[in-house]
Amino acid sequence: MESITVFLNRLGPIFWKALPALSLMSSIESFAGDLQKEASSLRVRVNNNMVLGEADLHRMTFKSDAAAMAAFRKNVIQIGQGGSVQLQVEIVEAQGKATDVTRSAKTKYASLSPWKLKVNPEGLVTIAPSEPYLSGQAGTMAGDTAVFISYETDTSAIWNKVFFSITH
């Protein structure tokens, strides 16, 4: 019993010195928890199939570069020359609640190759009908072009980028 008393007497001064740090850590965890509650992501679908974009892939952990590249290639949207696809965009809150924001004024779309691919304010993506650059040509790879999507909330901007491969 005496060793416990000696231990507690020695621990007392250390505890009181550490108390402010413990309080700060608790405040930081609380703040981080509040940020986590506000965190959201943009989910993109084509023909009701979810497409993982760049932001989604960055949040994932892969065992190898090959696995990461396989996931990327699996999520490249194939679109024929002169074809079009409708993107469906949802904001997904940290709690899992999803809201369609495809045609929201807060949702912005930008083609990263406007000479190849056009995207209108409602998320309709169209490939130029006479574009000579096609996937499968020598020196090209999946992900010929992309559409950047952003959604502005009152406190932040959320983004994703989906990739397209132009096919024959």
N, C-alpha and C positions, 0 to 999 in steps of 0.2 A: 504494500500500500504506500509505503514511503517513496518508492521509485515513481509511482504515478503522481504524487504530489510534487516531486522535484521536476518531473516532465512538464506538468501543467504550469508550474511557476516559470519555467524557461520559455514555454510556448506563449504565455501571456503577452510579453512585450513584442514578440514577433507578430502575433495576431493583431494587436492594435496598430502596428505599423502597416500591416498588409490590408487592413480594413478599407482605407480609401481606395486602394487599387481594386479590391473586389467590388466595391460600389461602382467604380468607373467601368469595370468589365460588364457588370450587370446592365448599366446604362447603354453601353455599346451594343450588347446583345439585344436589348429592347429596341434600339434604333434600327439595327439590322433586321429585326423581325418586322418592324413597320415597313421597311423598304421591300422586304420579301413579299408582304401582302400586296404592295402596289405593283410589283413586277408583273409584266405581261409579255406575251409573245404574239406574233402573227402567224396564223396557220393558213396555208395555201392549199387549195384543192383544184384539180382539173377533172371534170367529169365525175365528181364526187369521190375521187381518189386523192388522198393526201399526198402532197409532194413536200419532201424535206428540202428546205432551202439552205442557203449558206448559214444563216443565223442558227437554224436547227442543228446543222452538222457541227457547228462550232461548240455547241453545248454538249455534244456527245463525246464519249471516250472510245477510242478504237485500239485494238491490240496491235495493229500494225498499219503502216502506210497503205499497204495493199487493201486492207479492210476498209480504210477511210475512202480510198479511191473507188472501191466497189460500191459503197453506199452512195457516193457522189454520182457515179454513172447510172445507178438504179433510179435516181431521182431527176435525171435530165429529161425534160419534156420533149418528146419527138413530135415534130410538126412538119407537114409537107409544104413544099414550095407553093406559095399562094394560099395556103391554108390559114385557119384561125382557130383559136381556143379561147374560151372564157375562163378567166381566173375567178375563183371564189375565195375571198379573204375574210378570215375571222380573227378578232382579237380574243385571245384566251387569257383570262385573268389567272393569277397564281392559284386561286381556289378551284380552277377548272371550268368556270363559267365561260362559254363561248358566245360571242355576238357577231353576227354578220356585218362587216363594214365594207363590203365590196364596192358599194356605190356611195359611201359616205364622203362628204366634202372634206373630211379630215384625212382620207386615204389618198395618197399620191402615188402615181406609177411613172416610171422613167425607163425607157429602153436604153440599154448600154451600147446598142448598135442601131441607131435610128435609120440608117440607110438599108438595113436588112429587115428590121422588125419594128412594127409600130404598135403602140399600146394606147388605147383611148382612156378617158377619165373613169370609165366603168369597168376597166380591167379586161377589155377584149383585145387579145394579142393577134396580130396579123403579120404574116411573112410576106415580103415583097414578092410579087408574082414572077419577076424576071431576074431574081437574084442569082447570079452565076455561081456563087460560093456555096457549096453543098458539103455536108458532113460525109465522110468516107473518102474525100479526095486526099491525095498524098499530103502529109504534113498537117492535117486537121485532126481535131479530137472532139470528143463529146463535150458539150457546153460551148458551142459556137458563139452564143450570145446569151444575154440575161436581161431580166426585168427586175429593177430595184423597186421595192414597195415600202412605203413608210406610212405610219399612222401617228398623228399628233394627239396626245392627251393634254390635259391641263398642266401636267407636271413633267412630261417627257415625250420623246419621240421613239417609237418602236419600229423596227425595220426587219425586212427579210429580203432575200434575193433568190430568184428561181432561174434555173438555167434551161436553155433551149438548144436543141440540135436540129438543124434543117435537113430534111430527108428528101429523096427523089420523089 
